[in-house]
């Protein structure tokens, strides 16, 4: 894990191959393909291209769906123990928060996925990330299928090569003027691999060219507790969704902390709040939270 941290600290990104065991990825497939079509069930069409290929298009994002989906084998991958291990190592703390969890599906020919180089600062954090890594957040792609160059592997550039480029040149609304093809690395890896990068790391989506192919992954965002200026999808706002209490009720204590539950021993917990929480989540094991 230290090698992954060192690479991330130097380059702003790291790819950890096969971090999640193959059997856990396989167990998630039935839930994944209840949410999405299997590639083999779709018509085979040629890769989509345009005259001006590197651009952001609405169709590039139609495959995004917020988690949870109602299938624990799939949903729990976003708080998988090995994902939490990686995030805690990268953020340098075990007090972390999951602020975004979406699945993403891309299919060859559904759209042209070729994007300009950009950073994700403006849709993940209200203020620019510190260069020294303090108060950082981290984004992760958890590969639910094999990712190759032909299946639109994300291209990413070392932060050591982009440090002098003004951030505003790489915001979504201004991107397109920076071309660094010779420095781009394709983040290829088998299912179960995890790509982690920060909001100020330069990257871009690339087109799907393999006929009849699909690419599936979890799109996650984590931050350290207290880094309230980084965020995306607040879990409390979605508490009325019946899938949320069902999902929360089968998480362990470490996973509950990652989605924002007060930890055992926190002054929030007393007899009254324990009883009220038990009433809201009747299947949740609160043994470790007892005062």
N, C-alpha and C positions, 0 to 999 in steps of 0.2 A: 504493500500500500504506500510505503514511503516513496517508492519510485514514481508512482502516479502523482503524488503530491508535488514532488520536485519538478516533474514535467509540467504540471499545471501552473506552478508558480513561475516557471521560466517562460512558458509559451501562451498561457491563458486558456489552455484546453488540454485534455487528455482523453484518449480512447483506451478503455479497459476491456480487452477481448473476453467474451464468455464469462462475464462477472456473475450472471445469474445462471444457475444450473439448467441444463437442457430440459430436464423433467418438469421444472417449474414453468418454462416457456410452453412446453407441450400441453400442460394442464390448463393453460390460459387460452389455448386456441379455440375451444368450443365457444367461450364467451366472446372472444374477439370476432368470430365469424357469425355470431348472432347480431353483432353491431354493424358488421361490414360484409360486403360480398366477397366471396373467394375469387381470386383472379381468374381461375378456370371457369367460373360461371359467367364471366363477362365476355362480350364480343372482343375478338382480337382486332385491334386497330393500330395504325402506324403511330409512331411518336408524334406528338403535337409540336409544331414549330411555328414561329412567326418571323417576320422580317426584322423585328427589333426584339431579339430573344431575351436579353437580360433586363427584366422588368418585373414589378410586383403586379399580379393579376388576381382578382377575387377568386377565380377558379382554383388557384393554387391552394386555397385554404378550406375548400368545401369538405375535406376529409377530417376536419377537426371535430371531436366530440368530447365534451366535458365528462370526466369521471366523477363518481363511480357509475358503472353500467349495471350493477346489480348482480355481478358474478364475482365472488370473492377471489377465485383463482386468478382472474384477470386484474381486478381492482387492487388487490394487495401487492401487485408488483410495484406500485408506486411508493409503497412503504416496505419493500422487501428488506430483510435484514442486511443483505449485502449492499443494497443501495444506501441504506442508512450508514453503514460502515464507511462507504466511500464519501458521502456527504460530510459526515462528522470529521473525517480526516482532512478534507479540502477546506472546510470552514474553520477548523481548529477548535471545535466545541461540540459537546454532545447535547447542547440546548438549541435545537434546530426546528424550523417550521417549514412545512410543505405549503407553498403559496399558490401553486399551479399544478394541475394534473389533467391532462387531456390525452386521448388517443388520437392518432393521426394515420390516415390511410392515403396512399398515392397509387395511382394506376397509370401504366403507360398509355398515352394518348388521351387521358382525361383532360389534361391541360399541358401547357408548356411550363415546366417548373423552374426554368432557368432564371436566376435572380442576379441582381448586381451585388457586389460586396457591400456589407453593411454591418452595423452593430445593433444590439437589441436594447440599448440604454433607454430609449424614450418610451418603450412599452413595458419596462420591468422595474424601473427605479426613477424616483422623482428628482434625484440629484446624481451627478456623475460618480461612478465608482472611484474610490481612492486608488492611486497607483501602487501603494504599498500592500494592498490586499486586505487591509483592515475593513471591517464592516461589509465584507463581500457577500454576494449572493452567488448561486451557481445554477445553471440550467443543465438539464440532462435529457438526452435522447436514449431511451431504453429500447434496444432493437428487439422487436417481436418477430422479425423475419431477417433473413440474411440481407446485408446491405453491401452492394457492389457499386462500382462506377456506373455500370449499365442500369442499375436500379436507383440512380439519383443520389449517390452518397453526398453528404454535405461536404463542401470544400471549405477549408479553414486555414487561416494564416496566423503564424506565430506573432504574439504581441510584441516580441522583440523587434519585429520588422515594421510595426505600425505605430509605435509609440509617439512619433513626431507628427502624425496626421491629425489635424484638429478633429475633435469628435463630430462637430456639426457637419463635416464633409461626408460623414458616414451614417448620419441619421436616415431613416427610411425616406423622408421627404426630399433629401438632398443626394441620396446615393446614386451612383451611376458613373461618376467621373473617375473613380479609382479603379484601376485594373492592375492586378498583381498575379497574372496567370502562372508565372514561373515560380511563385512562392506558395501557391495553393496546395494543400494536402487533402487528398480524398479520404474521408473517415470511413473506410470499409471495415466490415467485421461481421462475424456470424451472429445469428440470433442469440440473444442473451448478453451481447456486448453493450457497453454504456459509453456514450460520448458525453463528456462534461466540459462546459465552457462558461465563461463569464460574460456579463452584459456588455463589456467593452472589448470583446474579442471579435475580430473581423472574420466574417464567414458568409456563405451564400448557399442557397439551394441550387441543385442542378437537375437537368431534365432526365426523365425516365426514357430509356431507349431500348430496353429489352422487351421484345414482343410478348404480350400476354402476361406481363409481370405486375406484381404489386409489392408495395413496401409499407410496412406497418411498424409503428413505434409509439411508445409513451413519450409525451412532451412534458417534462417536469420542471418546476422551479422551486428551489429551496433557499432559505436565508437563515442567518443566525437569529435567535430570539432578540428582540429589541431593535432590529434593523427595520423599523416600521416604514421607511421610505421605499422599500422594495416590496413589490407585491403584484397580484393580478386577480385571482379568483378567490374572494373571501369565503371560507367555509360557513361561517355563521349566517351569511345571507341566504345560503341554500339549505338551511335546516328544515324547511317545509317540504323538501323533496323526500319522499318516503325511502328512497335508496340511501340517503345519508345516514339516518339512525340505524338502518339494517347493517350498513357497512361498518360504522363506528362500533357497533355492539360486539363485533368479533375481532377487534384489534387488541393487541397486547399493550401493556403499559408504555413501552418504548414507542410504539407506533402512535398511540394516543397523544403522547407528548409532541410528536412530529406534526400532527394536525392541529395542535394548539390547546389541548386539554391542560389545565393546571396540573403540575406534577404532584405525586404523593408528597405530603409534608408541606405543600403550599398553604399559606394562611386562608386561601379561599375555602378550603375544605373544613366543614364542621358537620355536626349531625344533621342540620337542616339542609345544607346543600347536597350532602350525600343522599339523603332521602329523596330530594327533588330530582337529582340526577338519575337515581335508580328508577324513579317513576317515568322519566322521559325515555330511558334506555333500559327496559326491564330485563333484557338478555345480556347486559354488560356486566362483566365480573369486576366489581369495585373493591375486591379484597385488599389490594395494596394501597388503596386510598383511604382506608378507615383511619379515623383520628385516634 
